[in-house]
Amino acid sequence: MRKTNTFAKLAGMIVAGALLMAGCAGQTSKMSDAEKAEQAVAKAEAAVKKTRTETGDVGLWKSTMGILGNAQASLEKGDYQAAAEAANEARFQAERGLAQYREEKKEWSLAVKKASANGEFNEAAWVSGEE
């Protein structure tokens, strides 16, 4: 009889734990679409600001500000899915633009060092990838 009670208690604890976890999972998934969209837009705005600050706007792709504007407008209209999608694209573009800027800056620095070492800079060869 003792084993039955232990088993029943264990089974009860497992069921209670599963219900508790299901409740918690429901809570996290109950983050509203509005909150998710607001967070996505805020992250996109931060990424754009970082790229603009670090690159003096040079690293920002042409379409990024328009896409961010679409995300903000969709958020204001209550179209949270469109807001989140546009915000994620704007964030991606800002981050890629910054990475691209950093890579180009590195390559330029290497070209300058090579030109300084050689006393000349063959721009045509460098642009074509021969250098």
Backbone as ProteinMPNN parsed JSONL, in Angstrom:
{"seq_chain_A": "MRKTNTFAKLAGMIVAGALLMAGCAGQTSKMSDAEKAEQAVAKAEAAVKKTRTETGDVGLWKSTMGILGNAQASLEKGDYQAAAEAANEARFQAERGLAQYREEKKEWSLAVKKASANGEFNEAAWVSGEE", "coords_chain_A": {"N_chain_A": [[0.821, -1.188, 0.0], [1.993, 1.179, 0.631], [3.721, 1.645, -1.553], [1.864, 2.238, -3.536], [0.797, 4.674, -2.659], [3.113, 6.255, -2.772], [3.642, 6.06, -5.475], [1.294, 7.248, -6.443], [1.549, 9.815, -5.389], [3.864, 10.634, -6.705], [3.002, 10.498, -9.362], [0.992, 12.394, -9.219], [2.53, 14.671, -8.664], [3.972, 14.843, -11.022], [1.955, 15.308, -12.891], [0.957, 17.718, -11.852], [3.24, 19.306, -12.181], [3.474, 19.264, -14.955], [1.128, 20.59, -15.673], [1.622, 23.066, -14.512], [3.872, 23.851, -15.971], [2.717, 23.984, -18.48], [0.993, 26.055, -18.061], [2.821, 28.13, -17.61], [4.083, 28.155, -20.081], [1.969, 28.955, -21.588], [1.709, 31.524, -20.632], [4.062, 32.812, -21.529], [3.651, 32.635, -24.23], [1.523, 34.217, -24.369], [2.337, 36.754, -24.568], [1.523, 39.682, -25.926], [0.73, 40.323, -29.372], [1.098, 42.946, -29.973], [3.015, 43.75, -28.08], [5.18, 42.173, -28.873], [5.632, 43.205, -31.43], [6.236, 45.85, -30.767], [8.631, 45.471, -29.374], [10.215, 44.415, -31.445], [10.3, 46.59, -33.207], [11.592, 48.464, -31.58], [14.104, 47.224, -31.275], [14.952, 47.277, -33.927], [15.086, 50.036, -34.358], [17.156, 50.665, -32.58], [19.28, 49.252, -33.759], [19.491, 50.559, -36.223], [20.152, 53.124, -35.333], [22.648, 52.598, -34.153], [24.143, 51.811, -36.403], [24.003, 54.14, -37.952], [25.305, 55.955, -36.255], [27.864, 54.821, -35.919], [28.836, 54.747, -38.522], [28.417, 57.18, -39.673], [26.165, 57.432, -41.268], [26.949, 56.324, -43.682], [27.093, 53.551, -43.788], [24.508, 52.725, -43.838], [21.953, 51.106, -45.531], [20.134, 52.061, -48.499], [17.379, 51.406, -48.495], [16.739, 50.885, -45.863], [15.827, 52.856, -43.959], [13.306, 53.477, -44.987], [11.991, 51.027, -44.72], [12.06, 50.76, -41.964], [10.44, 52.919, -41.319], [8.036, 51.97, -42.398], [7.595, 49.859, -40.627], [7.189, 51.254, -38.224], [4.903, 52.726, -38.892], [3.069, 50.668, -39.397], [2.919, 49.579, -36.862], [1.713, 51.677, -35.468], [-0.769, 51.651, -36.731], [-1.752, 49.293, -35.848], [-1.262, 46.938, -37.106], [0.257, 44.43, -36.32], [1.677, 42.158, -37.122], [2.71, 42.856, -39.645], [4.247, 45.005, -38.798], [6.171, 43.78, -37.152], [7.448, 42.101, -39.009], [8.497, 43.968, -40.86], [10.128, 45.426, -39.138], [11.981, 43.483, -38.351], [13.25, 43.067, -40.799], [14.351, 45.613, -41.243], [16.111, 45.759, -39.099], [17.829, 43.618, -39.732], [18.935, 44.634, -42.127], [20.229, 46.928, -41.177], [22.138, 45.824, -39.445], [23.601, 44.229, -41.268], [24.486, 46.187, -43.011], [26.202, 47.601, -41.334], [28.11, 45.618, -40.817], [29.079, 45.281, -43.407], [30.166, 47.817, -43.883], [32.233, 47.823, -41.975], [33.818, 45.744, -42.987], [34.564, 46.76, -45.511], [36.002, 48.981, -44.679], [38.121, 47.748, -43.391], [39.304, 46.393, -45.576], [40.045, 48.594, -47.144], [41.934, 49.742, -45.47], [43.896, 47.747, -45.509], [44.649, 47.912, -48.2], [45.752, 50.469, -48.302], [47.932, 50.133, -46.597], [49.414, 48.296, -48.084], [49.945, 49.796, -50.367], [51.476, 51.808, -49.251], [53.68, 50.345, -48.434], [54.688, 49.476, -50.886], [55.051, 51.79, -52.206], [53.367, 52.65, -54.133], [50.037, 52.626, -55.518], [47.96, 50.571, -57.104], [45.082, 51.097, -58.228], [43.217, 49.984, -60.044], [43.98, 47.283, -60.164], [43.523, 46.596, -57.54], [40.759, 47.028, -57.234], [39.792, 45.132, -59.011], [40.451, 42.846, -57.738], [42.898, 41.709, -57.978], [44.968, 42.493, -56.419]], "CA_chain_A": [[0.0, 0.0, 0.0], [2.906, 2.311, 0.673], [4.188, 1.884, -2.904], [0.775, 2.858, -4.275], [0.735, 6.079, -2.259], [4.299, 6.911, -3.314], [3.425, 6.179, -6.915], [0.217, 8.216, -6.654], [2.116, 11.143, -5.117], [4.783, 10.938, -7.795], [2.185, 10.764, -10.548], [0.334, 13.684, -8.976], [3.532, 15.727, -8.812], [4.293, 14.951, -12.451], [0.81, 15.959, -13.537], [0.931, 19.108, -11.401], [4.356, 19.983, -12.835], [3.137, 19.442, -16.373], [0.121, 21.654, -15.758], [2.295, 24.325, -14.191], [4.698, 24.21, -17.123], [1.812, 24.373, -19.562], [0.517, 27.4, -17.714], [3.92, 29.065, -17.854], [4.264, 28.246, -21.532], [0.862, 29.775, -22.067], [1.977, 32.912, -20.257], [5.056, 33.398, -22.415], [3.084, 32.769, -25.559], [0.466, 35.216, -24.299], [2.859, 38.082, -24.83], [0.653, 40.141, -27.008], [1.342, 40.648, -30.662], [1.501, 44.352, -29.893], [4.279, 43.812, -27.347], [6.217, 41.59, -29.735], [5.908, 44.172, -32.492], [6.913, 46.997, -30.145], [10.011, 45.066, -29.117], [10.909, 44.279, -32.731], [10.541, 47.95, -33.72], [12.618, 49.073, -30.727], [15.395, 46.624, -31.639], [15.32, 47.794, -35.252], [15.486, 51.436, -34.178], [18.476, 50.661, -31.947], [20.261, 48.799, -34.752], [19.663, 51.65, -37.193], [20.883, 54.2, -34.647], [24.044, 52.16, -34.013], [24.776, 51.864, -37.724], [24.143, 55.548, -38.343], [26.299, 56.585, -35.391], [29.202, 54.286, -36.165], [29.28, 54.921, -39.907], [28.063, 58.498, -40.204], [25.123, 57.135, -42.263], [27.503, 55.702, -44.884], [26.838, 52.122, -43.752], [23.074, 52.441, -43.853], [21.452, 50.834, -46.87], [19.127, 53.028, -48.943], [16.011, 50.989, -48.184], [16.552, 50.586, -44.442], [14.992, 53.859, -43.274], [11.936, 53.315, -45.476], [11.433, 49.815, -44.118], [11.827, 51.087, -40.557], [9.251, 53.775, -41.318], [6.881, 51.082, -42.599], [7.387, 49.13, -39.375], [6.617, 52.185, -37.259], [3.538, 53.045, -39.327], [2.248, 49.472, -39.18], [2.717, 49.478, -35.42], [0.711, 52.693, -35.105], [-2.069, 51.233, -37.271], [-2.187, 48.074, -35.187], [-0.939, 45.766, -37.925], [1.433, 44.0, -35.577], [2.455, 41.192, -37.895], [3.467, 43.625, -40.643], [5.226, 45.809, -38.059], [7.272, 42.903, -36.731], [8.185, 41.654, -40.203], [9.271, 45.099, -41.386], [11.155, 45.751, -38.146], [13.033, 42.463, -38.453], [14.002, 43.337, -42.032], [15.134, 46.833, -41.026], [17.205, 45.397, -38.189], [18.762, 42.816, -40.524], [19.652, 45.512, -43.056], [21.124, 47.799, -40.413], [23.264, 45.016, -38.978], [24.409, 43.842, -42.428], [25.141, 47.397, -43.493], [27.314, 47.876, -40.425], [29.131, 44.6, -41.086], [29.642, 45.601, -44.717], [30.99, 49.006, -43.683], [33.448, 47.416, -41.26], [34.634, 44.942, -43.905], [35.138, 47.668, -46.512], [36.988, 49.812, -43.987], [39.277, 46.866, -43.188], [39.934, 46.181, -46.875], [40.67, 49.847, -47.532], [43.121, 49.885, -44.642], [44.902, 46.823, -46.048], [45.129, 48.454, -49.481], [46.61, 51.618, -47.999], [49.197, 49.598, -46.07], [50.152, 47.69, -49.198], [50.416, 50.893, -51.212], [52.559, 52.477, -48.518], [54.849, 49.463, -48.451], [55.196, 49.402, -52.255], [55.283, 53.127, -52.723], [52.385, 52.961, -55.176], [48.738, 51.985, -55.312], [47.335, 50.242, -58.384], [43.66, 51.039, -57.901], [42.527, 49.079, -60.96], [44.265, 45.922, -59.737], [42.879, 46.396, -56.248], [39.306, 46.941, -57.462], [39.49, 43.885, -59.719], [40.762, 41.72, -56.863], [44.229, 41.177, -58.286], [45.903, 42.902, -55.343]], "C_chain_A": [[0.87, 1.259, 0.0], [3.416, 2.647, -0.734], [3.124, 2.588, -3.731], [0.678, 4.337, -3.93], [1.925, 6.854, -2.82], [4.138, 7.118, -4.816], [2.363, 7.234, -7.214], [0.728, 9.634, -6.432], [3.038, 11.579, -6.255], [4.015, 11.286, -9.066], [1.483, 12.112, -10.416], [1.293, 14.848, -9.15], [3.894, 15.93, -10.28], [3.18, 15.678, -13.189], [0.759, 17.43, -13.154], [2.047, 19.908, -12.072], [4.067, 20.246, -14.3], [2.114, 20.551, -16.55], [0.733, 23.018, -15.483], [3.139, 24.793, -15.37], [3.829, 24.643, -18.297], [1.27, 25.767, -19.315], [1.575, 28.444, -17.972], [4.149, 29.251, -19.347], [3.165, 29.103, -22.129], [1.092, 31.243, -21.773], [2.982, 33.544, -21.214], [4.5, 33.568, -23.819], [1.962, 33.8, -25.571], [1.018, 36.633, -24.385], [2.113, 38.568, -26.058], [1.441, 40.414, -28.28], [1.827, 42.091, -30.664], [2.841, 44.486, -29.187], [5.43, 43.259, -28.182], [6.62, 42.568, -30.832], [6.645, 45.385, -31.941], [8.375, 46.673, -29.869], [10.814, 44.969, -30.415], [11.25, 45.655, -33.301], [11.631, 48.632, -32.896], [14.007, 48.525, -31.048], [15.874, 47.121, -32.995], [15.789, 49.242, -35.142], [16.872, 51.528, -33.557], [19.566, 50.245, -32.935], [20.543, 49.884, -35.784], [20.465, 52.784, -36.567], [22.365, 53.851, -34.512], [24.779, 52.268, -35.347], [25.002, 53.307, -38.153], [25.245, 56.23, -37.545], [27.707, 56.136, -35.743], [29.715, 54.597, -37.562], [29.017, 56.315, -40.463], [27.066, 58.379, -41.347], [25.641, 56.442, -43.517], [27.156, 54.217, -44.937], [25.374, 51.74, -43.818], [22.611, 52.23, -45.286], [20.312, 51.796, -47.207], [17.72, 52.677, -48.492], [15.716, 50.871, -46.694], [15.628, 51.58, -43.746], [13.533, 53.76, -43.717], [11.252, 52.109, -44.851], [11.154, 50.055, -42.635], [10.591, 51.978, -40.422], [7.978, 52.962, -41.518], [6.559, 50.316, -41.324], [6.717, 50.022, -38.34], [5.169, 52.527, -37.609], [2.603, 51.858, -39.102], [1.947, 49.287, -37.697], [1.641, 50.459, -34.966], [-0.682, 52.309, -35.574], [-2.619, 49.994, -36.58], [-1.988, 46.824, -36.019], [0.375, 45.199, -37.396], [2.293, 42.993, -36.333], [3.313, 41.922, -38.933], [4.551, 44.457, -39.966], [6.432, 44.963, -37.672], [8.109, 42.454, -37.924], [9.061, 42.774, -40.759], [10.407, 45.462, -40.425], [12.305, 44.745, -38.215], [13.883, 42.67, -39.703], [14.873, 44.58, -41.868], [16.33, 46.547, -40.124], [18.264, 44.592, -38.934], [19.597, 43.722, -41.434], [20.632, 46.416, -42.32], [22.36, 47.027, -39.952], [24.17, 44.596, -40.127], [25.14, 45.062, -42.997], [26.345, 47.756, -42.643], [28.45, 46.885, -40.655], [29.836, 44.886, -42.41], [30.58, 46.801, -44.603], [32.32, 48.636, -43.021], [34.385, 46.622, -42.169], [35.312, 45.833, -44.956], [36.219, 48.548, -45.895], [38.273, 49.014, -43.761], [40.03, 46.668, -44.498], [40.654, 47.443, -47.352], [41.971, 50.045, -46.76], [44.248, 48.967, -45.135], [45.487, 47.338, -47.357], [46.075, 49.622, -49.256], [47.963, 51.135, -47.474], [50.055, 49.012, -47.187], [50.721, 48.774, -50.11], [51.573, 51.623, -50.551], [53.835, 51.644, -48.563], [55.502, 49.419, -49.835], [55.528, 50.763, -52.834], [54.326, 53.507, -53.837], [51.085, 52.217, -54.872], [48.077, 51.805, -56.665], [45.847, 50.035, -58.107], [42.911, 50.035, -58.782], [42.743, 47.623, -60.547], [43.574, 45.618, -58.418], [41.37, 46.203, -56.418], [38.943, 45.609, -58.118], [39.815, 42.642, -58.872], [42.11, 41.106, -57.106], [45.231, 41.499, -57.19], [45.443, 42.323, -54.026]], "O_chain_A": [[0.497, 2.281, -0.577], [3.532, 3.824, -1.072], [3.45, 3.449, -4.548], [0.496, 5.168, -4.819], [1.768, 7.98, -3.292], [4.446, 8.179, -5.357], [2.522, 8.027, -8.143], [0.389, 10.547, -7.185], [3.001, 12.723, -6.706], [4.341, 12.251, -9.756], [1.391, 12.873, -11.379], [0.932, 15.884, -9.709], [4.099, 17.06, -10.724], [3.437, 16.556, -14.012], [0.546, 18.293, -14.006], [1.836, 21.049, -12.484], [4.377, 21.316, -14.823], [2.221, 21.36, -17.472], [0.401, 24.003, -16.141], [3.129, 25.971, -15.728], [4.18, 25.573, -19.023], [1.109, 26.559, -20.243], [1.28, 29.521, -18.49], [4.38, 30.365, -19.817], [3.397, 29.878, -23.058], [0.718, 32.108, -22.564], [2.79, 34.674, -21.663], [4.834, 34.526, -24.516], [1.499, 34.213, -26.635], [0.266, 37.602, -24.287], [2.096, 37.909, -27.098], [2.64, 40.692, -28.257], [2.842, 42.415, -31.281], [3.708, 45.239, -29.631], [6.525, 43.82, -28.19], [7.804, 42.736, -31.125], [7.572, 45.892, -32.573], [9.255, 47.501, -30.103], [11.967, 45.397, -30.467], [12.348, 45.866, -33.815], [12.498, 49.305, -33.453], [14.978, 49.281, -31.089], [17.066, 47.359, -33.188], [16.778, 49.626, -35.765], [17.678, 52.369, -33.956], [20.653, 50.825, -32.944], [21.691, 50.102, -36.171], [21.359, 53.34, -37.205], [23.231, 54.698, -34.728], [25.905, 52.762, -35.405], [26.07, 53.651, -38.659], [26.031, 56.999, -38.1], [28.624, 56.949, -35.853], [30.926, 54.701, -37.759], [29.362, 56.597, -41.61], [27.126, 59.155, -42.3], [24.839, 56.009, -44.345], [26.944, 53.675, -46.022], [25.038, 50.556, -43.849], [22.848, 53.072, -46.153], [19.614, 52.282, -46.317], [16.945, 53.568, -48.142], [14.553, 50.766, -46.304], [14.731, 51.169, -43.011], [12.626, 53.941, -42.905], [10.075, 52.166, -44.495], [10.134, 49.608, -42.11], [9.791, 51.798, -39.503], [6.958, 53.233, -40.884], [5.391, 50.142, -40.978], [5.784, 49.597, -37.658], [4.313, 52.608, -36.728], [1.467, 52.037, -38.663], [0.845, 48.883, -37.326], [0.765, 50.11, -34.175], [-1.669, 52.603, -34.899], [-3.801, 49.677, -36.705], [-2.495, 45.758, -35.668], [1.45, 45.45, -37.943], [3.515, 42.988, -36.187], [4.501, 41.635, -39.076], [5.651, 44.597, -40.5], [7.577, 45.382, -37.845], [9.338, 42.429, -37.853], [10.226, 42.553, -41.088], [11.517, 45.77, -40.858], [13.473, 45.129, -38.143], [15.097, 42.472, -39.67], [16.02, 44.59, -42.313], [17.431, 47.043, -40.365], [19.459, 44.851, -38.79], [20.819, 43.589, -41.499], [21.745, 46.642, -42.794], [23.484, 47.517, -40.056], [25.392, 44.605, -39.977], [26.293, 44.957, -43.415], [27.383, 48.165, -43.163], [29.619, 47.271, -40.684], [31.054, 44.745, -42.511], [31.672, 46.791, -45.171], [33.387, 49.076, -43.45], [35.601, 46.807, -42.127], [36.497, 45.668, -45.246], [37.237, 48.824, -46.53], [39.375, 49.54, -43.919], [41.257, 46.764, -44.529], [41.752, 47.361, -47.903], [42.982, 50.463, -47.324], [45.411, 49.368, -45.171], [46.689, 47.213, -47.594], [47.087, 49.747, -49.946], [49.009, 51.659, -47.856], [51.269, 49.211, -47.224], [51.858, 48.668, -50.57], [52.534, 52.01, -51.215], [54.933, 52.18, -48.712], [56.726, 49.335, -49.944], [56.217, 50.861, -53.849], [54.459, 54.58, -54.426], [51.059, 51.292, -54.061], [47.678, 52.781, -57.301], [45.413, 48.927, -57.791], [42.05, 49.309, -58.285], [41.809, 46.822, -60.573], [43.094, 44.504, -58.206], [40.782, 45.31, -55.808], [37.901, 45.028, -57.813], [39.486, 41.521, -59.258], [42.444, 40.084, -56.507], [46.249, 40.818, -57.067], [46.082, 42.543, -52.997]]}, "name": "protein", "num_of_chains": 1, "seq": "MRKTNTFAKLAGMIVAGALLMAGCAGQTSKMSDAEKAEQAVAKAEAAVKKTRTETGDVGLWKSTMGILGNAQASLEKGDYQAAAEAANEARFQAERGLAQYREEKKEWSLAVKKASANGEFNEAAWVSGEE"}
